[in-house]
Amino acid sequence: MVLIHTPAGTRFCATHERVAHIGIAKRIAAIKGGCFGGQFDATFSYSGRPYFLPTDTIIGIDVAHELGIFAEDDLFGGVVPHGFVGTKAITHGLISEGARSPASWSAEFAMDVVSIVPRGYTAFCIEDAHAAIECLLREGPVRVKPVKATGGRGQSIIRRASEFDGIVEKLDHAQLSQFGLVLEEDIAAPITYSVGQIRLDGLVASYYGVQILARDNFGHTAYGGSDLSVVRGDFDDLVGVRDPSDEVRIAIDQAQRYDAAAKRHFPEIIASRRNYDIICGTSTTGQRCCGVLEQSWRIGGATPAEITALEAFAADSGLKSVEVSSVEAYGTCPPKPANAIIYFEGVDQQVGVITKYAHLRNA
């Protein structure tokens, strides 16, 4: 039985996301040959061992064990030992050795990945954030990134230190001290690639692809979907089955190195869904650059496309690769392909009119 689980303290999910989660859970249940059991109820006694679809990364190994999650076969998503590990906060180091950080902070991880991420810092207090901003502004604009936000929401670009004051007023200081805030060089003319892997019911699929940007109903830039090339097998099979461009090869290599570093420094992590966003563009110094922005060990925007690929592999044991897309269209949606799998189509109180679907482009 597949159950949706909402971890304590999870971010707010809009209606279109909650409806999409149900659709994803039902399709996962079909792949597993089981049924969808709705929202997990801690007071209910389930027959058999449930399979979980968490709506966010589960924080705490003990919390996962209490649910019956001990390995990647028990969930679609991930478990991390500490709150900051499940966010983009781990991508960057601190501004100084004396900077504030949680007791479990790993300076070693940040040092391990510094050559494959954009220039930036993570701060856990306002004073350290100011110091990081002043340092980064010497070479160009700075992007301020709340670590719990998704799809690029809530980010700001500042060109003067004084502009940070308005952002400070809106920060939740309790969340800042627990999860951190990312200050990062602003990459110009960016392309964001996604490299990931999903494991479900004996199936292993890895992919690379590009994120599509859209204008939401308020005129802001938002996540508009992903076009993915998916292969049956591990990360190494991506280059063997597909023939990516040189820049995509760099993205795949950086994602693998980031993934390996996470396993070394946080061996407690459980993740059946691993996704890494890699940005390529022009750095503040005018150089072409690529770097890992963040990891996602949870259900994400590309998941409808991931599930579509898994369904294709489950239906045809000889199939080696597929091309799939996940789409999030705001306002009036253009004509959908005939094989579109609709996850939401209608009006969401938070974001307005939106259509979410996935489709198989070709095999």
SVG drawing of the C-alpha trace seen along z (x, -y; Angstrom):
<svg xmlns="http://www.w3.org/2000/svg" viewBox="-10 -51 48 59">
<polyline fill="none" stroke="black" stroke-width="0.4" points="0.0,0.0 1.3,-3.4 0.7,-6.2 1.3,-10.0 3.2,-11.3 3.5,-14.9 6.6,-15.3 6.3,-17.6 7.3,-21.1 7.0,-20.6 6.6,-23.5 3.1,-24.5 1.9,-22.7 -0.5,-24.5 -3.7,-22.6 -2.2,-21.8 0.8,-20.2 -1.4,-18.1 -3.6,-16.9 -0.4,-16.0 1.0,-14.1 -2.1,-11.9 -1.8,-11.2 1.9,-10.3 1.1,-8.0 -1.6,-6.2 0.8,-5.6 3.6,-4.4 1.1,-2.0 0.2,-0.6 3.9,-0.1 4.3,1.8 1.2,3.8 -0.4,2.5 -3.0,-0.1 -3.1,-3.7 -4.1,-4.1 -4.5,-7.9 -2.8,-10.1 -0.8,-8.3 -2.6,-8.2 -0.3,-7.5 -3.2,-6.3 -4.3,-3.6 -2.9,-0.1 -2.0,0.9 -1.8,4.5 1.5,5.1 4.3,2.6 3.4,-0.7 5.4,-2.3 5.7,-6.0 5.5,-9.0 6.7,-11.9 5.7,-15.4 9.1,-16.7 12.4,-15.3 12.0,-13.5 14.3,-15.0 15.7,-12.6 16.8,-9.0 14.9,-8.0 11.7,-9.7 12.1,-7.5 12.6,-4.3 9.4,-5.0 7.5,-5.0 9.2,-1.8 11.5,-3.4 14.9,-1.8 16.0,-1.6 15.3,-3.2 12.8,-0.4 10.5,-1.9 9.8,-5.3 9.9,-7.5 12.0,-10.4 14.6,-10.8 15.6,-10.9 18.3,-13.2 19.9,-13.3 19.6,-17.1 17.3,-19.8 20.0,-21.7 21.2,-18.6 17.9,-18.3 18.2,-21.9 20.6,-23.9 22.3,-25.1 24.9,-22.2 26.1,-23.3 28.2,-26.2 30.6,-26.8 30.5,-29.5 32.0,-32.9 34.6,-32.2 35.7,-29.6 34.0,-31.6 30.7,-31.9 27.6,-30.5 26.3,-27.0 24.4,-24.1 26.3,-21.6 26.1,-19.0 27.4,-21.2 29.9,-19.6 32.6,-22.1 34.3,-19.1 31.4,-18.5 31.4,-22.2 35.2,-21.9 34.8,-18.7 32.3,-20.3 33.7,-23.9 35.2,-23.3 31.9,-22.1 29.4,-24.7 29.0,-28.4 30.8,-30.9 28.7,-31.5 28.2,-31.0 25.6,-29.7 24.8,-31.8 22.8,-30.9 22.6,-34.5 22.1,-38.0 25.6,-39.1 27.2,-36.3 24.9,-36.9 25.9,-40.6 29.6,-39.6 29.0,-37.1 27.1,-39.6 29.9,-42.2 32.4,-39.7 30.4,-38.5 29.4,-42.1 33.1,-42.9 32.7,-40.9 29.1,-41.4 25.4,-41.0 24.4,-38.5 21.4,-36.1 19.8,-35.6 18.1,-32.2 15.8,-31.0 16.7,-27.3 13.2,-26.0 11.7,-27.5 11.3,-25.5 11.2,-26.4 13.2,-29.6 10.5,-31.2 11.4,-33.9 14.8,-34.6 16.2,-38.1 19.1,-39.7 20.9,-42.6 23.6,-44.9 24.2,-47.0 24.5,-45.8 21.8,-48.1 19.3,-46.2 19.6,-43.3 17.9,-45.3 14.4,-44.9 15.0,-41.1 16.0,-40.8 12.6,-42.2 10.9,-39.2 13.1,-36.5 12.0,-33.9 14.9,-34.1 14.1,-30.8 14.2,-29.0 17.4,-31.0 19.3,-29.6 18.1,-26.0 18.2,-25.8 20.3,-28.7 20.3,-31.2 22.3,-30.9 24.1,-33.9 25.5,-33.1 27.0,-34.9 24.3,-35.7 24.9,-33.7 23.9,-35.5 22.2,-33.9 21.7,-30.7 20.6,-27.2 19.7,-24.9 20.3,-21.2 18.9,-18.4 20.7,-15.1 19.0,-12.5 18.2,-8.9 15.1,-7.1 14.8,-3.6 11.5,-1.9 10.4,1.7 13.7,3.1 13.7,0.5 16.7,-1.9 16.6,-4.9 19.0,-7.8 18.5,-11.0 19.7,-14.3 17.7,-17.1 17.0,-20.8 14.5,-22.9 12.0,-25.1 11.2,-28.6 7.7,-30.1 5.9,-33.2 3.4,-32.6 0.0,-34.3 1.7,-37.3 4.4,-37.9 7.2,-36.2 9.7,-33.7 8.7,-30.2 9.5,-26.6 7.7,-25.5 8.7,-21.9 11.6,-19.6 12.6,-17.8 14.4,-14.6 16.5,-11.9 16.1,-8.8 18.1,-5.6 17.6,-2.3 20.5,-1.9 23.0,-3.9 24.5,-7.4 27.4,-5.8 24.9,-4.5 23.8,-8.0 26.8,-8.7 26.9,-5.1 23.3,-5.1 22.8,-8.8 25.3,-11.1 25.1,-14.4 26.8,-17.6 30.1,-18.6 28.3,-20.9 25.8,-18.2 28.7,-15.8 30.2,-18.4 26.8,-18.6 26.6,-14.8 30.1,-14.6 29.5,-17.4 26.2,-15.7 28.0,-12.4 30.7,-14.1 28.2,-15.9 26.2,-12.7 29.4,-10.8 30.4,-13.6 27.0,-13.5 27.3,-9.7 30.7,-10.1 29.9,-12.9 26.3,-12.0 26.2,-8.2 22.9,-8.0 21.0,-9.5 18.3,-7.3 17.3,-8.4 15.4,-6.5 14.9,-9.8 18.0,-11.9 18.0,-15.0 20.7,-17.6 20.3,-21.0 23.3,-22.3 23.5,-25.9 25.6,-26.9 26.1,-30.5 28.3,-33.5 29.8,-34.1 30.2,-37.5 33.8,-37.5 32.7,-37.1 33.7,-33.5 31.6,-30.6 30.9,-28.4 28.9,-25.4 28.1,-24.3 25.7,-22.3 23.0,-24.6 21.3,-22.1 20.1,-18.5 16.6,-17.3 16.0,-14.0 12.2,-14.3 9.4,-14.4 10.0,-17.3 8.7,-19.1 10.2,-16.6 8.7,-13.6 5.7,-13.2 8.1,-12.8 10.3,-10.4 7.2,-8.2 6.3,-8.2 9.7,-6.9 9.5,-4.2 6.1,-3.1 7.6,-2.7 10.5,-0.6 8.2,1.5 6.0,2.2 8.9,3.1 11.9,5.0 13.9,4.5 13.5,0.7 16.8,-1.1 16.0,-4.8 13.1,-7.2 12.5,-10.9 9.9,-12.4 8.6,-15.8 6.9,-17.3 5.0,-20.5 3.6,-23.3 1.7,-25.8 0.2,-28.9 -2.9,-30.7 -4.4,-29.4 -2.7,-26.1 -1.7,-25.5 -2.9,-22.2 -1.6,-19.2 -0.2,-16.1 -2.6,-13.2 -0.7,-11.1 -0.6,-13.7 -1.1,-12.4 -2.9,-15.2 -2.0,-15.8 -3.9,-19.0 -5.9,-21.3 -7.8,-24.2 -7.7,-27.1 -5.4,-27.0 -6.2,-29.6 -2.5,-30.4 -1.1,-30.4 -4.2,-30.8 -4.9,-28.9 -2.4,-26.1 -2.1,-22.9 0.4,-20.1 1.0,-17.1 3.6,-14.7 4.1,-12.9 6.3,-10.4 8.0,-12.2 9.6,-9.1 11.4,-5.9"/>
</svg>
